[in-house]
Amino acid sequence: MFAAYRGNDVCLRELLSAGADPNTVGYFGETALTLAAVRGHEHCLIALIDAGSDVNRETNSGATALSSCVHLMFVNLIFYFLPRHFFFFFFKGVQVKP
């Protein structure tokens, strides 16, 4: 989690490839994904999502990585939480109805 917090994506990828659990939870319910999101570390966020980190995991205070990005206005990071098919429909002009 420290590598994600500090933004060291090279170290983080090494840890993940060595078998580190991307869903490890800290004392306050934070995960590496939440810490990367709070600090705005885009490359760490990508590595953690690709490694299967739970994007819906809430901290003890109820925050998720996505809600942290929205709250801190990290607009560039918000797109990583959207479903991958969203961009296909968006750019093709197809309207998705809820």
Disulfide bonds with the S-S distance in Angstrom:
none
